[in-house]
Amino acid sequence: MSEQICLFDTGPTTPPTPDIPPTLTPGPVPDLAQYDVILVNLSGGKDSQVALAVTMEAAVRAGVAHRVVCVHADLGEMEWAGTAFLARVHAVANGVTRFEVVRREIPDGNGTRHETLLQYAQRRRMWPSSKARWCTSDLKRGPIHRLYTRIVAEIDPVRIGRAVRLLNVMGMRAAESPARLKLAPYRHDAAASNGRRHVDTWLPIHAMSTEEVWERIYASDIPYSDVYDSTPGARDRQGMSRLSCIFCVLSSRRDLVLAARREPELADRYVRVEQEIGHDFRYREPMSAIREEAQRQTAAAHARDLLAELDLEPVG
Ligand code: SF4
């Protein structure tokens, strides 16, 4: 979320065609002064943390730092504890005064209620997948688009006599995956635009390597998520390789097993839903098998700790 990581799809990756209106400014990077609002998506993860810092530097240079707004798509208990708070810290530490939290809401009686990914999967009786990323579209992109609508109404296209110009900023990088390598770092978002708003997307750290991202984070005094480390404060990056939903359908097996070791009760709930809906969390990779491996590793670690305490040599 990215993203956090969240792995937002950014839509078309091909250069603009005559049918697709171009970006507001020619590029290759946007002229931030041309936008009414610069909306930075914060997942609480390392990439959005640095994307915000880079965006703020550019916004200060352009004299429009006051137009930067941050948004966090809250995944509730599906994301690591403290993630929404950390995203807010990132916004405040960069001098951003408006921080919005959005989440998926569904009708409930006369009102609405939050629906988590786990509840949604249970209701749909299926998990998302790399080919069917309804989790991203319905739990992140949809709620963020509703924020677009709210912001546009505040500015009021009728009052200003033109469509509101929105720049959507995300932390995706080419080094993350072949799919992200193909993303255009600055492009028009026709799907999110309409008569009332012109939306462009900018990926300010698309060309940055993972090491460069970490160098920037270490050089700043701004805290980063401790899920990346083996233990909080270790600064060893031996924890999760990505910040995403705790159990993300796109994660590596190593990350999923580590997540199940760190959040065994949530893993139990995923296993129960998996059994109830009769659909494996991933193709040929059920959550029950991930939990089993996590339990095996946890038991082995406890045995090693016990031997160390007793100062005994392992047998055999
Ligand atoms: S499961 Fe992964 S891809 Fe889906 S919303 Fe969560 S982090 Fe994004």
Residues whose N, C-alpha, C, O or C-beta is under 5 A from the ligand:
A	BS01	SF4	I5 C6 L7 C135 T136 S244 C245 F247 C248 V249 L250
